[in-house]
Every structure is written in C-alpha cells, then in structure tokens.
C-alpha cells in the first residue's frame, strides 16, 4: 500500500483496441438472512454462467474493518488510493448535479429528514420523490439567500437529497458532518476541525437552524442533515493515467460527480437499468472504458428491504446477455462496498468481485455470490488493485522490468 500504483501502471500501459465494462452494483455485498444473502436468493442464471467462465474474488475497498463511503469505494475501483485521495461527498454530489464550483465555494450534500422534539426519526424523510423534494428546495431558495455575508445557494438532487453551496471569502471545508448517521439520535451540528474552519462552522449551524424554522410546517421534510463539506480537489485524470477514453453511465448525481472528478465523460441516460443498457449500446463505439452504475441494490440495502434487493439483482441478471452481445473484452461485476439489509447501512464486509475475459482460469467457480467469491481464485484483494487487473485482462499492460 506504500507505492504509487498509478505511477507504476503509467510506465507499462500500452495502447490496445480492447474495451472494458465495469459494472458496479452498488452495495451488492450482504449477509445471510434465513441462511441466504440476496445474491444467493436471487435467480441469476446469467451471472452464474459468467462465474463459470471468470476469476472470482472479493475486494477490500479501503482497509480491513473500515466501512467505506461510496466516494472512497469508487475511487478505489478506479485505481485511486482512497486513503491518499480523501474527497468530500459534497463535491461529488455537486458535480453530478451540474453545480458550478469555484475557488470561493464550499459545497455539501444534504438530506431532507424528519425530526421530532430534536430527535431524528427518519434520515431520508420517507424517501420523497424528486419532484416533491424539489419543491421544498425551492422553498428554501426563496427564504434563505445569505448568512453573515456568505451567499447560500440550494440545488435539487434525487429523492431526499440536495446540494448546499456557500460562496464567500475565507471559507474552509474542514468540518465534521452535521449528521449522526442513525435514526433515534439528537440533531448534530457541525464543528470545525481546525481554527480556519470556525467561521464556516458557525454559518452552517446557523443555516441548519433557519432550515428547521422554515420547514417546521412540513409533515416529513422538516429538517436537513448536511455532510461531506468540500472545496474543489484536483486528481490525476483517468484518460491521461490509463490512456483510455472513459465514460460513466449512472442515474444518481453523486456517481456522475465522481466520474467527472476523475475526468470521465458523463453520458446522460434514463432512470432504469434498461435505459442504462440502451445508453451503453448507443455510445459503445465512442469509448474504451465504460463505468456502469446500478444504484438500487444499495438503496434497498439501506432500507433493509431484502426482497427488493433480490428483485434488482434479478433485473440486472436479465440484462447481462445484452451487455455480452456488445462483445466487451473485459467485464467486471462488483460493488463499491457492502450494504447488508440486516444492518441497513454500509459495512466493512468484503465485496464480491468477478472478472470475465478470454484469459481467466475458467471452471473454478459455479455461482456469483459472496461465499463463492470468498473461495475464488483471486482471493481477497484491495479494490485499488482492480484497475490493474482490468488493464491486464484487456492486454493493455507491458511486462514490468527486464
């Protein structure tokens, strides 16, 4: 973990006409309920057939025992050490929502929440529709323009999410999250992590109080939790590092944002997984690397909805033949982290990983699930090493050394 993987890869990358698809089923890893995980419960004939022709393993997104956010989980899959490149979630949500971010801006991701007597009852305010939450964002925009001379701008997101942007002199993003991450806990205000952030902390806390006052008449969306405070970071750009033209096909702003941050083109798509497959077909001839994101496996994991998570897995399985009909040279199926339905949250558990190409040790595995992946030929690897595996299977790496 102490060497620069991207630097080493840049020295051995060679051009090729091969195409890679990275299919990320967000939060796919799980734990058994009544003896089986959602992956084991789902009817997945296509993924299971793929497993017989693939190398399987499991990934550690950050470090053993560390529960990753989606940002670190994805950065690792893209080959960026998530410990070295620590990115606030706010910038990912902002870029994915096409929010302009300048040098004087601090952005943050916000959740509408339901609060009663100072206690958080529902962190996602019953998962309102995007249309419903957009109306409440508009209500905030009309009521709050600035705080202590700092301009405040609100941008709608998906469902219960939205983006807050602060614009002014001397703002700092080194703040604790104003979100306890659990229901049944009292409202949590932000604190500065260094003296330079004290002013920004005071502004955010004043903003939260004003939001609570303005939304006090809302039945569910009566408060906001704010986290992932970020200024604009600079990362090595994916196309230059890996010598590939890359695109992202995703439905949620945060995942579009992280793709933009590393230099991928974000291709607009519809709201369903079939829409995403159709988009993939449309742009197939334009790119070498395709990041394909499926969100609902994670959403239902966080909701504790076992059956719905099973349904999404089966939906994706049914679309695998369409992906293979495009004749990718490499197809990876994995997640950015595990989201067990019994925990209703991200977890530290290893993530199933499968890589398919003409150059795998076929016949070692029978199914695609957590337990079969744990026994797979790849063993347990760091997610940050997945990129070099994809490049190798795509014949894009020369021999290292003499």
QUIFEN-V196072 format. One record per backbone hydrogen bond with DSSP energy under -0.5 kcal/mol. NH is the residue of the N-H (numbers start at 0). CO is the residue of the C=O. E is the energy in kcal/mol with one decimal. If there is no record, write none. Layout:
# QUIFEN-V196072
NH_CO_E ; NH_CO_E
This chain:
# QUIFEN-V196072
4_2_-1.1 ; 7_3_-2.0 ; 8_4_-2.9 ; 9_5_-2.3 ; 10_6_-0.9 ; 10_7_-0.7 ; 11_7_-0.7 ; 11_8_-1.3 ; 12_8_-1.5 ; 13_395_-2.6 ; 19_287_-2.7 ; 20_329_-2.4 ; 21_289_-3.1 ; 22_20_-0.7 ; 22_331_-3.1 ; 23_21_-0.8 ; 23_291_-2.9 ; 24_22_-0.8 ; 24_333_-3.1 ; 25_23_-1.1 ; 25_293_-2.1 ; 27_24_-1.7 ; 28_336_-0.7 ; 32_35_-2.9 ; 35_32_-1.1 ; 40_36_-2.2 ; 41_37_-2.6 ; 43_41_-0.9 ; 47_43_-2.5 ; 48_44_-1.9 ; 49_45_-2.2 ; 50_46_-1.9 ; 51_47_-1.2 ; 52_48_-0.6 ; 52_49_-1.3 ; 53_50_-1.2 ; 54_354_-2.3 ; 56_352_-2.3 ; 57_378_-2.3 ; 58_350_-2.4 ; 59_380_-2.1 ; 60_58_-0.6 ; 64_347_-0.5 ; 65_62_-2.3 ; 67_65_-0.7 ; 67_346_-0.6 ; 72_68_-2.0 ; 73_69_-2.3 ; 74_70_-2.7 ; 75_71_-2.3 ; 76_72_-1.4 ; 77_73_-1.9 ; 78_75_-1.9 ; 79_74_-2.9 ; 80_78_-0.5 ; 84_80_-2.7 ; 85_83_-0.9 ; 86_84_-0.8 ; 89_227_-2.0 ; 90_87_-0.7 ; 91_87_-0.9 ; 92_88_-2.3 ; 93_89_-2.7 ; 94_90_-2.6 ; 95_91_-2.1 ; 96_92_-1.1 ; 96_93_-0.6 ; 97_94_-1.5 ; 98_93_-2.9 ; 99_97_-0.5 ; 104_101_-1.4 ; 105_165_-2.2 ; 106_229_-2.8 ; 107_163_-2.1 ; 108_226_-2.6 ; 109_161_-3.1 ; 110_224_-2.6 ; 111_159_-2.9 ; 112_222_-2.4 ; 113_121_-2.8 ; 114_112_-0.5 ; 115_118_-2.8 ; 118_115_-2.0 ; 119_184_-2.9 ; 120_113_-2.6 ; 120_118_-0.7 ; 121_113_-1.6 ; 124_121_-1.1 ; 126_123_-2.1 ; 127_123_-0.6 ; 132_128_-2.5 ; 133_129_-2.1 ; 134_130_-1.2 ; 135_131_-1.1 ; 136_132_-2.3 ; 137_133_-2.1 ; 138_134_-1.6 ; 139_135_-2.0 ; 140_136_-2.4 ; 141_137_-1.9 ; 142_138_-1.1 ; 143_139_-2.7 ; 144_142_-0.5 ; 146_149_-2.3 ; 149_146_-1.9 ; 150_148_-0.5 ; 150_166_-2.1 ; 151_144_-2.8 ; 152_164_-2.5 ; 154_162_-2.4 ; 156_160_-1.4 ; 160_157_-2.5 ; 161_109_-2.3 ; 162_154_-3.0 ; 163_107_-2.3 ; 164_152_-2.8 ; 165_105_-3.0 ; 166_150_-2.3 ; 167_103_-2.0 ; 170_167_-0.6 ; 174_172_-2.0 ; 175_190_-2.4 ; 177_225_-2.7 ; 178_176_-1.0 ; 183_119_-3.6 ; 184_181_-0.7 ; 186_117_-2.0 ; 192_173_-2.9 ; 193_173_-0.5 ; 196_193_-1.8 ; 197_194_-1.8 ; 200_196_-2.4 ; 201_197_-2.1 ; 202_198_-2.0 ; 203_199_-2.5 ; 204_200_-2.3 ; 205_201_-2.1 ; 206_202_-2.4 ; 207_203_-2.5 ; 208_204_-1.8 ; 209_205_-2.1 ; 210_206_-2.6 ; 211_207_-2.3 ; 212_208_-1.8 ; 213_209_-2.7 ; 214_210_-2.3 ; 215_212_-1.0 ; 217_214_-2.1 ; 221_112_-0.9 ; 221_219_-2.1 ; 222_112_-1.1 ; 224_110_-2.6 ; 225_177_-1.2 ; 226_108_-2.9 ; 229_106_-2.5 ; 232_230_-0.6 ; 237_261_-3.8 ; 239_236_-0.7 ; 240_236_-2.6 ; 241_237_-2.7 ; 242_238_-0.9 ; 245_243_-0.6 ; 246_288_-2.3 ; 247_264_-2.8 ; 248_290_-3.1 ; 249_247_-0.5 ; 254_251_-0.7 ; 255_251_-1.5 ; 256_252_-2.8 ; 257_253_-2.0 ; 258_254_-1.4 ; 259_255_-2.4 ; 260_256_-2.3 ; 261_257_-1.3 ; 262_259_-1.4 ; 263_258_-2.8 ; 264_245_-2.4 ; 266_247_-2.5 ; 266_264_-0.6 ; 267_265_-0.5 ; 275_271_-1.8 ; 276_272_-2.2 ; 277_273_-2.5 ; 278_274_-2.2 ; 279_275_-2.4 ; 280_276_-2.2 ; 281_277_-1.9 ; 282_278_-1.9 ; 283_279_-0.6 ; 283_280_-0.7 ; 285_282_-2.1 ; 286_282_-0.6 ; 286_283_-0.7 ; 287_244_-2.9 ; 288_244_-2.0 ; 289_19_-2.4 ; 290_246_-2.8 ; 290_288_-0.5 ; 291_21_-2.9 ; 291_289_-0.7 ; 292_248_-2.6 ; 292_290_-0.5 ; 293_23_-2.8 ; 294_292_-0.5 ; 297_294_-1.9 ; 298_294_-1.5 ; 299_295_-2.5 ; 300_296_-0.9 ; 301_297_-2.6 ; 302_298_-1.5 ; 303_299_-0.6 ; 303_300_-1.0 ; 304_299_-2.6 ; 305_303_-1.2 ; 308_304_-1.8 ; 309_305_-2.1 ; 310_306_-2.1 ; 311_307_-2.1 ; 312_308_-2.1 ; 313_309_-2.3 ; 314_310_-2.1 ; 315_311_-2.5 ; 316_312_-2.4 ; 317_313_-2.0 ; 318_314_-0.6 ; 318_315_-1.3 ; 319_315_-0.6 ; 319_316_-1.2 ; 321_318_-0.6 ; 322_318_-1.5 ; 323_319_-2.6 ; 324_320_-1.8 ; 325_321_-0.5 ; 325_322_-1.2 ; 326_323_-1.9 ; 328_18_-1.6 ; 329_18_-1.7 ; 330_355_-2.2 ; 331_20_-2.8 ; 332_353_-2.4 ; 333_22_-2.3 ; 334_351_-0.6 ; 337_346_-0.7 ; 338_26_-1.2 ; 338_28_-1.8 ; 342_339_-1.0 ; 343_339_-1.7 ; 344_339_-0.9 ; 346_337_-2.0 ; 350_58_-2.3 ; 352_56_-2.1 ; 353_332_-1.7 ; 354_54_-2.5 ; 355_330_-2.9 ; 356_52_-0.5 ; 359_356_-0.9 ; 361_359_-1.5 ; 362_51_-2.8 ; 363_360_-0.8 ; 368_366_-0.7 ; 372_368_-2.4 ; 373_369_-1.7 ; 374_370_-0.8 ; 375_372_-1.3 ; 377_55_-2.9 ; 378_55_-0.6 ; 378_375_-1.0 ; 380_57_-2.7 ; 380_378_-0.6 ; 382_59_-2.2 ; 384_381_-2.1 ; 385_382_-1.9 ; 388_384_-1.4 ; 389_385_-2.4 ; 390_386_-2.4 ; 391_387_-2.2 ; 392_388_-2.6 ; 393_389_-1.5 ; 394_391_-1.8 ; 395_390_-2.8 ; 397_11_-3.9 ; 400_398_-0.6
